Amino acid sequence: MWHKIQTVGTIREFIDTNAAIVPLAATKHEGVLTTLTHFLSNPTQALGDSAFNAINPFLEIAGIISYPVASIIMVVAGLMYIIGFREKCVSWMTKTTITYIIVQLLPLLLRTAINSIVAA
């Protein structure tokens, strides 16, 4: 069973038979036309989308950076708890947790706010 090799054809035959399945490459103006028709059909939604797309990279960077920063603050707060600064470290842990959650939810909150402004 394991030693039987069945040859089904060459690579050239496979490429030639599947050549019709591969879709043609889209024209480079297709993205521009799609954006233009979207803007003309619903300009307020298009402006909201463009505003969010302009801000989204900065939100992504903030979300990526927030994890190591929050981890460092939590480690320092844990060490402070061991040393004896209990009130201060509990405050740091609480603020760090709330800030981390807000930073992670910021793209969702901003998208919801933009959609509610556009819909109004």
C-alpha contacts under 8 A as a table, 3 or more apart, distances in Angstrom:
res1	aa1	res2	aa2	distance
1	M	4	K	5.95
9	G	13	E	6.40
9	G	14	F	7.17
10	T	13	E	5.32
10	T	14	F	6.50
11	I	14	F	5.04
11	I	15	I	6.16
12	R	15	I	5.13
12	R	16	D	6.07
13	E	16	D	5.14
13	E	17	T	6.14
14	F	17	T	5.35
14	F	18	N	6.20
15	I	18	N	5.29
15	I	19	A	5.92
16	D	19	A	5.29
17	T	20	A	7.10
18	N	21	I	5.29
18	N	22	V	6.98
19	A	22	V	5.71
20	A	23	P	7.54
26	A	30	E	6.74
27	T	30	E	5.51
28	K	31	G	6.76
28	K	32	V	7.93
29	H	32	V	5.21
29	H	33	L	6.17
30	E	33	L	5.11
30	E	34	T	6.09
31	G	34	T	5.11
31	G	35	T	6.15
32	V	35	T	5.14
32	V	36	L	6.05
33	L	36	L	5.00
33	L	37	T	6.10
34	T	37	T	5.27
34	T	38	H	6.12
35	T	38	H	5.08
35	T	39	F	6.10
36	L	39	F	5.06
36	L	40	L	6.12
37	T	40	L	5.06
37	T	41	S	5.98
38	H	41	S	5.25
38	H	42	N	6.11
38	H	43	P	7.39
38	H	46	A	6.59
39	F	42	N	5.44
39	F	43	P	4.63
39	F	44	T	7.90
39	F	45	Q	7.69
39	F	46	A	5.17
39	F	47	L	7.73
40	L	43	P	5.77
42	N	45	Q	5.61
42	N	46	A	6.31
43	P	46	A	5.01
43	P	47	L	6.13
44	T	47	L	5.13
44	T	48	G	6.19
44	T	118	V	5.90
45	Q	48	G	4.99
45	Q	49	D	6.09
45	Q	115	N	7.76
45	Q	118	V	6.06
46	A	49	D	5.02
46	A	50	S	6.12
47	L	50	S	5.07
47	L	51	A	6.09
48	G	51	A	5.10
48	G	52	F	6.20
48	G	114	I	6.05
48	G	115	N	7.18
48	G	118	V	6.62
49	D	52	F	5.17
49	D	53	N	6.03
50	S	53	N	4.99
50	S	54	A	6.10
51	A	54	A	5.16
51	A	55	I	6.43
52	F	55	I	5.18
52	F	56	N	5.76
52	F	110	L	7.78
52	F	111	R	6.84
52	F	114	I	7.66
53	N	56	N	5.16
53	N	57	P	7.44
54	A	57	P	7.00
55	I	58	F	5.70
55	I	59	L	6.55
56	N	59	L	4.99
56	N	60	E	6.14
56	N	107	P	7.02
57	P	60	E	5.03
57	P	61	I	6.27
58	F	61	I	5.09
58	F	62	A	6.19
59	L	62	A	5.04
59	L	63	G	6.11
59	L	106	L	7.21
59	L	107	P	6.40
60	E	63	G	5.03
60	E	64	I	6.18
61	I	64	I	5.11
61	I	65	I	6.10
62	A	65	I	5.19
62	A	66	S	5.92
62	A	103	V	7.05
63	G	66	S	5.23
63	G	67	Y	7.16
63	G	103	V	6.02
63	G	104	Q	5.57
64	I	67	Y	6.23
65	I	68	P	6.05
65	I	69	V	6.49
66	S	69	V	5.21
66	S	70	A	5.87
66	S	100	Y	6.32
66	S	103	V	7.23
67	Y	70	A	5.21
67	Y	71	S	6.06
67	Y	100	Y	7.34
68	P	71	S	4.95
68	P	72	I	6.17
69	V	72	I	5.25
69	V	73	I	6.28
70	A	73	I	5.12
70	A	74	M	6.08
70	A	96	T	6.06
70	A	97	T	7.59
70	A	100	Y	6.72
71	S	74	M	5.09
71	S	75	V	6.18
72	I	75	V	5.14
72	I	76	V	6.20
73	I	76	V	5.14
73	I	77	A	6.02
73	I	92	W	7.52
73	I	93	M	7.65
73	I	96	T	7.21
74	M	77	A	4.95
74	M	78	G	6.03
74	M	92	W	7.64
74	M	93	M	6.05
74	M	96	T	7.43
75	V	78	G	5.03
75	V	79	L	6.26
76	V	79	L	5.09
76	V	80	M	6.15
77	A	80	M	4.94
77	A	81	Y	6.12
77	A	88	K	8.00
77	A	89	C	4.70
77	A	90	V	7.47
77	A	92	W	6.43
77	A	93	M	6.55
78	G	81	Y	4.97
78	G	82	I	6.39
78	G	89	C	6.94
79	L	82	I	5.08
79	L	83	I	6.26
80	M	83	I	4.99
80	M	84	G	6.17
80	M	85	F	5.38
80	M	86	R	7.07
80	M	89	C	6.08
81	Y	84	G	5.21
81	Y	85	F	5.35
81	Y	86	R	4.96
81	Y	89	C	5.84
81	Y	90	V	7.91
82	I	85	F	7.63
85	F	88	K	5.68
85	F	89	C	6.20
86	R	89	C	5.30
86	R	90	V	6.14
87	E	90	V	5.40
87	E	91	S	6.35
88	K	91	S	5.17
88	K	92	W	6.25
89	C	92	W	4.90
89	C	93	M	6.06
90	V	93	M	5.12
90	V	94	T	6.12
91	S	94	T	5.21
91	S	95	K	6.14
92	W	95	K	5.24
92	W	96	T	5.90
93	M	96	T	5.10
93	M	97	T	6.02
94	T	97	T	5.24
94	T	98	I	6.23
95	K	98	I	5.26
95	K	99	T	5.98
96	T	99	T	5.14
96	T	100	Y	5.98
97	T	100	Y	5.19
97	T	101	I	6.24
98	I	101	I	5.27
98	I	102	I	6.20
99	T	102	I	5.13
99	T	103	V	6.10
100	Y	103	V	5.18
100	Y	104	Q	6.19
101	I	104	Q	5.14
101	I	105	L	6.17
102	I	105	L	5.07
102	I	106	L	5.85
103	V	106	L	5.08
104	Q	107	P	7.28
105	L	108	L	5.38
105	L	109	L	6.15
106	L	109	L	5.02
106	L	110	L	5.89
107	P	110	L	5.15
107	P	111	R	6.00
108	L	111	R	5.16
108	L	112	T	6.13
109	L	112	T	5.12
109	L	113	A	6.14
110	L	113	A	5.03
110	L	114	I	6.13
111	R	114	I	5.15
111	R	115	N	6.12
112	T	115	N	5.11
112	T	116	S	6.13
113	A	116	S	5.15
113	A	117	I	6.18
114	I	117	I	5.11
114	I	118	V	6.08
115	N	118	V	5.07
115	N	119	A	5.96
116	S	119	A	5.11
116	S	120	A	6.23
117	I	120	A	5.35
